[in-house]
Each structure stands twice: as C-alpha cells, then as structure tokens.
Amino acid sequence: MLLILALLYLGVCTLANQHVRAQQSEAPAATGPSPHVAVLLPIKSPAVGRQADAVRLGIMEAAKVHRGTTLPLIIYATSDESFDVMEAYERAVRSGAQFVIGPLTRSAVTALAATQLVNVPTLALNTPDAESVLPQNLFLFGLQVENEAKQVAQLAREKGRRALVIATETALSRRLAQAFADEFAHRGGTVVDQMLFVSDSPVLIKLRDSIAAGISDVIFLALDSQHARAVRSYLGNTQPIFATSLVYVSSEPLANFELNGVYFVDMPWLLSPDHPAVLAYTRQPQSGLEFQRFYALGIDAYRLAQDLLKPAAGRATLDGVTGTISPARDHRFVRESVPAQFNQGETRTLSDPLGRPKG
C-alpha cells in the first residue's frame, strides 16, 4: 500500500471519556509508576505516521464505545526506528504499563520479538520477519495480506484444481504467491505455473494465449491495484480471477471498472457498512481506504486487548470490524475477511444473495 507522508505528531492526545487519557511519553510520570495500557505507535514517522495516527484514533474510538478496563490509555509516540521503539517500550513498562498495544511496523515487531523485554502482555500489530519462537507474553495481530491470500486460495479451490499465479519481484508479492500456493496445495490443488508480471505487450499476449489454451482453471493475482489493472484485460472472462485487498484502493466505481469480475477479500468495515459490529463506531471523515483500514485495525486491537486482559484470555472468536478474528497457534490471531467481487466498478459481497452493491 502506498505510504503517505505524515505530519509529526507532537503534544498531548486527550479523550473526553474519563476511562481514557493519552499523553505524550517523553518521560515517566513524576509521581512514579502508574498502571495503564500503553499504546506504542510510530506517530512521529514521516513514512507511516498517518497510518499510525489512524490506529490511534481507532483505539480511542473503541475505548469510548466500550468503556472497558479502568486502566487509562497512554500514547507513546515514536519514530519508526527500532531502537526508538524499544526505548519507548522499556519506558512504558517502567512507568507502570500493564499491557502494551504495538509496535506497528514489521521491523519493530521483529526487533521486539528478538529481545527479553516482553515482560507484560503485548499485542503487536504486525508479524516478525521470520518464523521463530515468540516471547510468552507477545501476541500477534494485524492487516497482513498473506492471510488474505490463504483465504482466497480456499475460495479459488472451490472453483478449480489448477491455478495460475501472476506475481512481481517484490518481497510482498512473493510472500502472497507463496501463501496462496501453500494453501491451494494443502487443499488438493496444484499451481501449474507462476508468471512474472511484465508490461511488455508481446509477453502479455502470450499470457492471454496460454490462458485461452486452458492451462489453468483459476488465476491468482499476487499484485497491487496498478499491476492488476494493467494485466486484467489480457486474462479474459473464462476463468475466475482472484486477488487480495491490495487491488481495492478506491471506492469510486470509475477506479475499479478495469477489475471487473475479479474476486477479492477485504474487511467488513469497508464492504459491509450495515454489519452490527461496524455500526457501533463513528467513522472518520477521511475518505481514503488505507486510512480507514488502519482506523479499523485500531478498533479491533483495543477489543482484543480488553479480551487479553481477562482470565482465560485469547480463546474467543471476535466479530470484528476487520473481519472474524480467531486465535491461532503461537499467540497469533487470524482474520477471516469478507469475500467480494468487482461488478461494473461496484463491490458486491458474495454473502449477499441478491448481489446488491456494498461499499
């Protein structure tokens, strides 16, 4: 997803809700440690500050709606540098944090998972770079599209046994392609070919001819919206085409006409506005889908944190605004998103029996 340059967040963040207070965390309180829930976000980062602030707003909205623990929320604004995040984490624990929400970036979660700092329950909002044994108190949740690729593989397997995967050379695209292939194979399917996306017309024409020859039953696009739109016209309409939420970057119909027929998955917050879990919260006026996704992440992060603060934590499935959230192995939470399809620029959820436009 395209990252937008963010303004530095300085100063104090305050909620009207008496159960929630936010303060800039430049130093521990002078009165000594005070029990609280620490929210550790890279709000000072030029690269991801806007996304981090969307998470903050979502957390505060959920706190206002649910009035959960009596522990106050304190926002620890950091940069996206791992050393800065680690220092803020240690400072939060010294200051009395009983629970930590964050970090947000993959690099910071990787750094935290490799330390001995995780002495209180911590809900990280991303996953580490490599599979490893996690600290006992570290839980993982986030918007990783690799899980979407696995869900899409299940949907694709219902449509056919042979899959063609189209990917780019980026690390994210490779991870999506691998996640799809692993899940598709696990369900008895076969990836018959993986093609590298190129913008060269002769190569795309050969791709069109291969699809017409019937080498596959289904197609998976491990691509972002720009690349998916560029290749879509060469794929025809004889085989179901699947993708992740990376292809859904605008709610404007004109932006999605080129993706007509493509199946994808995304969160209820964007596709099911009349869902009871979605209706409980106030939307932010910003119209960008990326901002809304991170705002929704903040809402569900707060709700998960409240569950993890209870006895027998982490055992229940949560009907969240980012999806149906279930506990998985190794203190991980996975999201099941809403299946949908582009139809004449509109998005239609597959669960709607009338096929009415959603979102």
Stockholm file with secondary structure:
# STOCKHOLM 1.0

chainA/1-359         MLLILALLYLGVCTLANQHVRAQQSEAPAATGPSPHVAVLLPIKSPAVGRQADAVRLGIMEAAKVHRGTTLPLIIYATSDESFDVMEAYERAVRSGAQFVIGPLTRSAVTALAATQLVNVPTLALNTPDAESVLPQNLFLFGLQVENEAKQVAQLAREKGRRALVIATETALSRRLAQAFADEFAHRGGTVVDQMLFVSDSPVLIKLRDSIAAGISDVIFLALDSQHARAVRSYLGNTQPIFATSLVYVSSEPLANFELNGVYFVDMPWLLSPDHPAVLAYTRQPQSGLEFQRFYALGIDAYRLAQDLLKPAAGRATLDGVTGTISPARDHRFVRESVPAQFNQGETRTLSDPLGRPKG
#=GR chainA/1-359 SS CCCCCCCCCCSCCCCSSTTCCCCCCSSCCTTCCCCEEEEEECTTCTTTHHHHHHHHHHHHHHHHHHCCCSSCEEEEECCSCHHHHHHHHHHHHHTTEEEEECCCSHHHHHHHHTSSCCCSCEEESSCCSSCCCCCTTEEECCCCHHHHHHHHHHHHHTTCSEEEEEECSSHHHHHHHHHHHHHHHHTTCEEEEEEECCCCHHHHHHHHHHHHTTSCSEEEEECCHHHHHHHHTTSCSSSCEEECGGGCCCCCHHHHGGGTTCEEEECHHHHCTTSHHHHTSCCCSCCCHHHHHHHHHHHHHHHHHHHHTSTTTTCSCEECSSSEEEECGGGBEEEECEEEEEETTEEEETTCTTCCBCC
#=GC SS_cons         CCCCCCCCCCSCCCCSSTTCCCCCCSSCCTTCCCCEEEEEECTTCTTTHHHHHHHHHHHHHHHHHHCCCSSCEEEEECCSCHHHHHHHHHHHHHTTEEEEECCCSHHHHHHHHTSSCCCSCEEESSCCSSCCCCCTTEEECCCCHHHHHHHHHHHHHTTCSEEEEEECSSHHHHHHHHHHHHHHHHTTCEEEEEEECCCCHHHHHHHHHHHHTTSCSEEEEECCHHHHHHHHTTSCSSSCEEECGGGCCCCCHHHHGGGTTCEEEECHHHHCTTSHHHHTSCCCSCCCHHHHHHHHHHHHHHHHHHHHTSTTTTCSCEECSSSEEEECGGGBEEEECEEEEEETTEEEETTCTTCCBCC
//
